[in-house]
Structures are given as structure tokens and as C-alpha cells.
Amino acid sequence: MIWIKLFIFFLLAFHVVLSERRCAQCVAGKYLSQRSLMQDSEAGQSMGWVEEWKITDCARGVIRFIPCKSACINVRLFKIGAAENTLEGVMHDCADDMIHSSPDLPQDIDFKEYSENAEFSNRRRNFNITYSFTMANVDNKELIQNEYSSFIMPSYKSEYTWNSIIIQIAFPVIVVSLFVALCCCAMYKECGMCRKSRKPFDPDTGDDLPVEDLEMAPVVRSELE
Ligand SMILES: *[C@@H]1O[C@H](CO)[C@@H](O)[C@H](O)[C@H]1NC(C)=O
């Protein structure tokens, strides 16, 4: 019984994960070099800086996907005076708890749990900073990658190698394999018990049945419990 409950629990957990909004999590261009712009406390800017960004690259399709309660956020940095199709840097993430305060955004809105479709932009230092929020899933790797193929971006030397491979591929595979192994183990155990209670026994003669007839032996319900 415990296994059935565990299985149902996993199904429910899986369902919750699936029904949440999925947002891309990645950076491209020189977003990571603009930390002083995006976390300029003197200007009143306070927003998150995510460790995982380092191992991503939106433009090359190295993107993580994460569940999100509020909107998905996309920040684009345009250098003022540069050609129109030039992007200095971009960031995609979940808006949950991301922006605590910003001089670039309306002051009367709580952006920590912003749940609307909207775009805001402001010029600060030498940049046009555009913030886009969307309530749609942002979970299409090819779409995101293609979006940035039309922009010229400063090349960003990503540090991803084994780290991103482990996080994006090996880890989920290990978790799923462990779960499958546990299920198999549980099923095997239950079947083992079934076999024990099904003694190869012929009720007419009282003789033991040959082993080949094991599957055909009548099963008395109460013996199984
Ligand atoms: C910033 O750039 C975007 C996209 O090019 C443009 O739509 C927006 O009007 C600009 N905002 C400012 C404040 O210059």
C-alpha cells in the first residue's frame, strides 16, 4: 500500500510541476558584465542575480526551464547610439521575487509577484533597459534561440561545460532512474510475496503440482492478503 501511496504522491507532484508556468532561465550577450547597471543601489535598483545564469546562453540554446508562479521576465539592454539590431545583453527568468525596486519601472506596482503582460522601458546610464513580462509559458528553446539570431550581440564566453551537462541531462536522468528502480524493486517484492502464498498445490489430490503449472494454480483470495 505504501508504494501505491508513494506513486500517487509522485503523480500529484508531477502534475503540480507540469501545471505551473514554465519560464526560460538564461542570459546572452554581456548581461553578466552589466551587474553594476542592473544592481545599481545608488540609482535605487535592487534585483536578483542568479548563480545559474553563468552556465546558460539564450543565443546558443543553452537554456534552463524553471517553474514560476508569477510572470516570466525578459530584460533587454540596448546601448544608446548603437545600431537598432544590436543588443548589449539579455536575460530571461522567472519574475518571482526578482525585482525589489527599480527606477526604470512604475513605483506603485509590486514587481516581486507581477502577474500581467506588460513592457516597460527606461534610459539609464548609456542604456535603454526594456523589461517585458509575460504570463505565457516561455518554454520553447528553438523560438528563444531564433529570436536572438537576428540580433548582433557581443560574444559571451560561457563557462558551461560539464556543469551544465550535469545539471541539464545527468541529474534528471539519475532522478528518473532512481524512481524507476524503486518502483521495480517494489513490484518485484510484491510479486515475490504473491509467489510464496501461491503454493503449487492441487486441491483435488492434495499433491504438489509441477512447477510449470504454477501460473495456473487456483488462487484463494484470502491467501493473498
Ligand atoms: C528602448 O528600446 C525599445 C526597443 O527598441 C523601444 O521600443 C523603446 O521605446 C526604447 N525606450 C526608450 C525609453 O528609449
The ligand as an SDF file (V2000), in Angstrom:
LIG
                    3D

 14 14  0  0  0  0  0  0  0  0999 V2000
   14.0130   51.2570  -25.7960 C   0  0  0  0  0  0  0  0  0  0  0  0
   14.1020   50.3760  -26.8940 O   0  0  0  0  0  0  0  0  0  0  0  0
   12.8780   49.7640  -27.2650 C   0  0  0  0  0  0  0  0  0  0  0  0
   13.1580   48.7550  -28.3530 C   0  0  0  0  0  0  0  0  0  0  0  0
   13.9680   49.2960  -29.3620 O   0  0  0  0  0  0  0  0  0  0  0  0
   11.8940   50.8460  -27.7040 C   0  0  0  0  0  0  0  0  0  0  0  0
   10.6790   50.2610  -28.0340 O   0  0  0  0  0  0  0  0  0  0  0  0
   11.6990   51.8020  -26.5470 C   0  0  0  0  0  0  0  0  0  0  0  0
   10.8480   52.8680  -26.9430 O   0  0  0  0  0  0  0  0  0  0  0  0
   13.0240   52.3670  -26.0480 C   0  0  0  0  0  0  0  0  0  0  0  0
   12.7770   53.1010  -24.8320 N   0  0  0  0  0  0  0  0  0  0  0  0
   13.3740   54.2270  -24.5160 C   0  0  0  0  0  0  0  0  0  0  0  0
   12.9880   54.8540  -23.2150 C   0  0  0  0  0  0  0  0  0  0  0  0
   14.1810   54.7530  -25.2530 O   0  0  0  0  0  0  0  0  0  0  0  0
  1  2  1  0
  1 10  1  0
  2  3  1  0
  3  4  1  0
  3  6  1  0
  4  5  1  0
  6  7  1  0
  6  8  1  0
  8  9  1  0
  8 10  1  0
 10 11  1  0
 11 12  1  0
 12 13  1  0
 12 14  2  0
M  END
$$$$
